[in-house]
Structure formats: structure tokens, C-alpha cells
Amino acid sequence: MSPAPQHRSRAVLAAATGLLAVAGLTGAASPAAAAPNPALTARPGDLLDVTLDQLRPTQPAVGYDEVYYKLGRYTSGKDEANGNANKRFDDWCETNGQGVAATVQPGARISDASTFTCTIALGQETEASRSEMKTVVVGPGGALYLTDGHHTLTSFLEAPDGGRKLHVRLIVQANYSKLPQAEFWQRMRDNKWVRLLDENNQAITVAQLPTRLGLANFHDDPYRSLVYFTRDIGYAVPADAAEYLEFSWGDWLRGQGIGLPGSYDPADAASYLNAVRTASQAMTAVPGSTVVTADGRTADQLGRLTAWNNGKKPTGGEFGKLSVPITEAKPGKIAYALDFRAKVPTGPACTTTLTGRHNGPLVVNSGTTCLTGAQQFGPVVVRPGANLVVRGSDLTGPVQAVGAGTVQLCGTVLTGPLSVLYTKDKLTLSAPGCTPNTLNGPVQLVGNPA
């Protein structure tokens, strides 16, 4: 079963629905794009069929290790070796309001719903199956703002058989398509449907939110990952979960000085597991009436368990499952996360980091220039021996590298030609954990190390 939602409106989830397919929200004009946008007339409780590239995040960070766990599980053959369908099919069916996977054909892909079936047919959704679906708010002009499911849908996008065009249905929480921008964002704040805090719990503006899904577009909040692994050990998701439940626990742990960077080694399973134990024990030890959040929610309201690990021994319960190494038939979540993270390519340390909008040519003469959440308008040239690392950015203009050290593009939209010749160290355009790029132009790759 996939993780419970961070937040959602139970009244919306219980509403009767129709199914609306949303087309033409992105991309160039076409006959389909010219058709009326059904999102504009969607009502609370309706189901919208969307593709992942149409969704706009409402939070700046995710817990990378939660996504890494999912991707580690999705790309492992252990579920199949145990006689089960791979978890990604269960997760997709659950997210789509259709229970779990019923049949999976050889070579099935989550991006092709004709290759597998779910236990609940379309149109036969129940209140229980709908409660597992993710939610969206229709914003000005019909833009779609994801309000729950950033981790799950990012995992689908990053999966080898997923991608930006993967379809999934979401429940409409509200339709604010006719509101001006300022009033729209005020409604989002009032309903707690947007988190304007970064991975360090520092305030950000609406303009600093990511514009699309994908790991490259989010910052990593290690506290969010830590809390995810404490689920059903230190807390359990309540029936009516508070908005940003796991982030709230993470903010509390940060404030208590628990799980501070450097206090444990996130690359070492034993150290990571010990951090989870320390954090979850602190969660169960705090009195239930203790106010945990700035808006007055208590530990009990955030699902605090009265007994650590639900009263079971460390070798049993959820903590026991979490402790299983990757070498076993049914590894724990931390083992999957660390195994996948070890496969994610790392780039050289940034000597210069660019964010925001930049106009004019960019020449990288030496060192490592990183573009993170940037908009570059103008040609990019990487000189011999210099490095370029681009994550979650938009580049308009040609990109040329001859004899560069490292060139890495992840989650990048490039409008213009790409030419990378004779890279000395590594060229990365596709790899585990490297968000797919959109390359709108000719590509020339010659003499780069495999």
C-alpha cells in the first residue's frame, strides 16, 4: 500500500464524481489544445484525467529518500521473485482509485494501462478507494496545482516506464480558475494547500515554487524522509490527516535538534536506522497534548503513537521490517532507498551556482557552474576542462561543450541545439534519479565516455 496522503479534504473525497480528461494545458496549439478545457468547469469531487507534465507543485521540497525507496522497489525484481506484481502497479492502481493490481502482462508498463488491470474497474470506485487518490486545485486559466501526492507522482515520473506523459486521475479539491492570481494564492494559503517553506523551514515566495514535477525540480528535505520512515513506529496517519503532516513532524524534530545533519550517516543503513529509532522514540515520548505546529496542532492530532513501534519489540513490527537488509528477499524501505541512491550519478561540487533568470551568453571557463531552477536565455559554452551541471532549469539557446570535464543535464528543458564533444570525465543526460530532459532541438554527442 502506498503512503497515506499528506493532506486532503475528506468532504471532497466523499463527493460523487464525474470523469474529466484534461487536454491542452501545455505545449503548442493544436486541434486538441483548441478544444474547451474541461478543468475550467470541473467541480469539487470530480475526477480529472491528466498527464504528469500538466501538474504544478505546491511545495518546494520532497524527501528524496522516500522517492528513492519507491524507485528502488520499482526497479528491483524482488517483488516478482516473491510471486507478486511489482509495487509500482499496485501504487498506480491505488493512486487511480482502482485498488491494487489484479493482472500484469509480461513487459507491462505503468505508462500503458492496457498492459495491466486493477482490482476495481473504472467507474466502480468506492469511498475507500477514492480516499487513496491524490488531489488537485484548478487555478487561474485552468492551470492544475497538485495539492497531494508530490512523492508518489514524482516517483511515477522518474520510473523507467513512467515519464512526463503518464496518465493518472486526480480528485478536484476546488476550482479557482476565475480568480485573479493574488486572490487564488490567498485562498491556497487560507486552506493550507500550499507550503511556502523550504527544506530548511525558511519562508519562500510563490514565485520560488517549482513549476513542474521531478526530483531535479525539488530541494531535498532529509527531515521529511526521516519522518516517512518513522511511520507506524512513532506515528500513524490519522483518519483525517492534517495538511503537510509529515513536514510538520519534520519541522518539530528539527526544532528539537533531533536528526540534525551530521548526527547520522544517511549512506549507512545502521546509522540511518538508529536515527529513525531516535526520532520515533522522541515522537512517542512527547505528551500527546504538546503543541507541535505553529497553528496549534498537538502531537495526538498528528497521529502520535502511545507506544513505540506499536508496543512490539525492535525485531518485530514496522521497525523490524524497516531493518531488513537489501540482501534479503523482502528488504526494508531504508535498504531499498540506499541501494537506489548509490546508483544516482553525482556531479562535481559547484563553484558557481546560478538561479533565477539570466539573459545573454554564459561561458563556463573553469570550475563547475551549476544552474538550479534557472532560466537561461542565450548560448551556453563550456570550455575544455570546465564542468556544467544543470538541474530543473530552462535553457533557451544553443549549448556547446568541447573537451569539457563533466556535463550533466537533469530535468532540463532545452530549446536549441545541444552539442557535447569529447567530454573528459562524464556526460549524463539519462540515469537513475536524473529527471528526464526535454530537448527541443538537434543533438550532437560525439566521443563522450560511456
C-alpha positions, 0 to 999 in steps of 0.5 A: 500500500502506498503512503497515506496522503499528506493532506486532503479534504475528506468532504471532497473525497466523499463527493460523487464524481464525474470523469474529466480528461484534461487536454491542452494545458501545455505545449503548442496549439493544436486541434486538441489544445483548441478544444474547451478545457474541461478543468475550467468547469470541473467541480469539487469531487470530480475526477480529472484525467491528466498527464504528469507534465500538466501538474504544478507543485505546491511545495518546494521540497520532497524527501528524496529518500522516500522517492528513492525507496519507491524507485528502488522497489520499482526497479528491483525484481524482488517483488516478482521473485516473491510471486507478486506484481511489482509495487509500482502497479499496485501504487498506480492502481491505488493512486487511480482509485482502482485498488491494487493490481489484479493482472500484469502482462509480461513487459507491462508498463505503468505508462500503458494501462492496457498492459495491466488491470486493477482490482476495481474497474473504472467507474466502480470506485468506492469511498475507500478507494477514492480516499487513496487518490491524490488531489488537485486545485484548478487555478487561474486559466485552468492551470492544475496545482497538485495539492497531494501526492508530490512523492508518489507522482514524482516517483511515477515520473522518474520510473523507467516506464513512467515519464512526463506523459503518464496518465493518472486521475486526480480528485478536484479539491476546488476550482479557482480558475476565475480568480485573479492570481493574488486572490487564488494564492490567498485562498491556497494559503487560507486552506493550507494547500500550499507550503511556502517553506523550504527544506530548511523551514525558511519562508519562500515566495510563490514565485520560488515554487517549482513549476513542474514535477521531478526530483531535479525540480525539488530541494531535498528535505532529509527531515521529511524522509526521516519522518516517512520512515518513522511511520507506524513506529512513532506515528500513524496517519490519522483518519483525517490527516492534517495538511503537510503532516509529515513536514510538520513532524519534520519541522518539530524534530528539527526544532528539537535538534533531533536528526540534525545533519551530521548526527547520522550517516544517511549512506549507512543503513545502521546509522540511518536506522538508529536515527529513525529509532531516535526520532520515533522514540522522541515522537512517542515520548512527547505528551500527546497534548504538546503543541507541535505546529505553529497553528496549534496542532498537538502531537495526538492530532498528528497521529502520535503513537502511545507506544513505540513501534506499536508496543512490539519489540525492535525485531518485530513490527514496522521497525523490524521490517524497516531493518531488513537488509537489501540482501534479503528477499523482502528488504526494508524501505531504508535498504531499498532507498540506499541501494537506489541512491548509490546508483544516482550519478553525482556531479562535481561540487559547484563553484558557481551556482546560478538561479533565477533568470539570466539573459545573454551568453554564459561561458563556463571557463573553469570550475563547475557552474551549476544552474538550479531552477534557472532560466537561461536565455542565450548560448551556453559554452563550456570550455575544455576542462570546465564542468556544467551541471544543470538541474530543473532549469530552462535553457533557451539557446544553443549549448556547446561543450568541447573537451569539457570535464563533466556535463550533466543535464537533469530535468532540463528543458532545452530549446536549441541545439545541444552539442557535447564533444569529447567530454573528459570525465562524464556526460549524463543526460539519462540515469537513475534519479536524473529527471528526464530532459526535454530537448527541443532541438538537434543533438550532437554527442560525439566521443563522450565516455560511456 
